[in-house]
Amino acid sequence: MGDIGLWEVNNATFLPDSRLLMSGTGDQDKEDASEEIALVVFDLEALEIRSRTILDAPIGPLFSIDGKHVLAFYEYPRLLDIESGSVILSWPEILTDKTNSSISFLDHSAKIAVDPINRRFAVANEESLTIATFL
């Protein structure tokens, strides 16, 4: 794939129109293995980076909602604008966990289900099941 805009990919989700959204650290093109966190949109047909946005915190597992929004679940759910990386909605009262990669030694206690068509998600843990709707 060539340069994907990240040194290490932590999470990814497919977007419409043959695009892949990834979060991770560093910058492959600059051979930078730093802890700088970024959100990258990569075009799978053109094999090029469409956008790269610096983030101020990990965002965890990603679930595409449409071509402009993604749900992220690091510590608690957030609806993000893909282009800017900004948080549109957040649910800090719905606790998930600090999983930020499929390679993790954390207890994956939160179970997540996303229904992008009906604009809702569910988070289950040992104590509760919460269903939230958005937009």
Stockholm file with secondary structure:
# STOCKHOLM 1.0

chainA/1-135         MGDIGLWEVNNATFLPDSRLLMSGTGDQDKEDASEEIALVVFDLEALEIRSRTILDAPIGPLFSIDGKHVLAFYEYPRLLDIESGSVILSWPEILTDKTNSSISFLDHSAKIAVDPINRRFAVANEESLTIATFL
#=GR chainA/1-135 SS CCCCSCSEEEEEEEETTTEEEEEEEEETTTTEEEEEEEEEEEETTTTEEEEEEEESSCCCSEEECSSSEEEECBSSCEEEETTTCCEEEECTTSCCBCCCSSSCCSCCCCEEEEETTTTEEEEECSSCEEEEECC
#=GC SS_cons         CCCCSCSEEEEEEEETTTEEEEEEEEETTTTEEEEEEEEEEEETTTTEEEEEEEESSCCCSEEECSSSEEEECBSSCEEEETTTCCEEEECTTSCCBCCCSSSCCSCCCCEEEEETTTTEEEEECSSCEEEEECC
//
